[in-house]
């Protein structure tokens, strides 16, 4: 995770250089190195840890979807929250996201769960924790990633205006304390997990509310379709 080798858009790299060079990030590097030396498998692979920031440059962010930590199953995580690569079965939470988009915007559900197109349209797909051990959800929480991603949210809150923040579930909503609702649209709902989606995620109307807000600001709506 050396600063000269990571794949990270320059607009983010210049803003995050102090964090990337910090003692806490050095400690995080050492932790990840030790985990791999101990034979543990870490997802996503190194080149994709910052894929969300690389895919959506700072000045092109229009909306932020905050996830918790990467998928911990083989072949799933590739650096964008909720997303999986083509050919990988769509996870249940993402199935519910697609169901709400279909209900809200009448956009048919895609046959895959690859969200790269959203990222390229300005949707920052950011997990709070950027790595995980195979088969152990939440295993890298409290190791330093939260401070790093807090800084990302704070930069967006302070330097940008009129963004849409999707905060699904208590974990994402806790990060919402960093967002000024007078400057941005903050949308809260239960997590789309099958355990909680029926408590208010399905029917939340977040996608139409996002697009209505952007249109009122004189901006174009986000295309939530996937082909």
NORGIUR-V993442 format. One record per helix or strand of 2 or more residues. SS is the DSSP state (@ for helix, = for strand). FROM is the first residue (numbers start at 0). TO is the last residue. If there is no record, write none. Layout:
((SS/FROM/TO) (SS/FROM/TO))
//
This chain:
((@/9/19) (@/22/36) (=/41/42) (@/45/47) (@/50/54) (@/57/59) (=/62/66) (@/91/104) (@/115/119) (=/122/126) (=/131/132) (@/144/158) (=/163/167) (@/169/177) (=/184/188) (@/196/198) (@/205/215))
//
